[in-house]
Amino acid sequence: MSKKLPRLLTISCLLVLVPVLASAMGSKPKETDFEAANARIQPLAKVKLAPPAAATSSEPGSRTGEELYKAVCGACHETGVAGAPKTGDKAAWAPRIGAGLATLTKTSITGKGAMPPKGGSDATDEELARSIVFMANKSGANFKAP
């Protein structure tokens, strides 16, 4: 009888503890639990790309200097990013204006410093020259647009 008592106590304890442990561990997750978990692990932000902006002019190569400046050049030349001369800063533009429109256009076509060729745009050489005239004239030049 003494050998049966420990076994009986062990079995009794297991019968009492198994349901308690099972409820502590939880049962099979419900569908709403999965949804709640998915909601908790979602990214903080999502990126939604806007459709490309419609061209301001219907004919390729017909953008004005101001249109190209607003679409491309202004991103750097408004704030002076990476050493770009700010539009309207006469002191920064004076040596560039002194070099002439042809030199400014050639430099812009090939790129310089942090500026990629054509400022990273799809502009024609003539559109680029118009944009340079727009910027330079805002900065003290008196160039004529091509």
Steps between C-alpha positions, in 0.01 A plus 500: 500500500783737578635467141160581351453817702774706327370393159147587598610841627695564180205409282268712716728801472524461125124481469468822695790686335443409136177703460651793691812501282293466184289803585810702597660426165181595324300313250525513123499865391178628352489676162464835677822430690685465168348824375600678820856366472522609137379847594769527770785409265400725208759755383472848647461661160414402147625657180256575226648631177314773321441469128750690286417868463355600169740684273445875505554525125384257238803525271833354616756775536245776539521555877580849611799573720269565794313170449824299493637696796189426708494134396872419536754774569325666793536188714867585554531864396227620740679365807863478391519121532853359453645841422255595226489880468166624632279674251510870578841490673679759287840446663492124435380545142730790399799284393269258322319779318840644405587172328202549268190311401682261264741386774219464756296296253794275408579441869136421575477255210801301620437545873726641768570403860191342651283607205449217252491571126204723419419509870367146468222615270387397154529860379619586155807723477275793403268444797802480728632830362159660562509380861851640545385833359209497747728427800782731395266791425345459848857524630617815321561395139335644191510196270258450211323164477566294188 
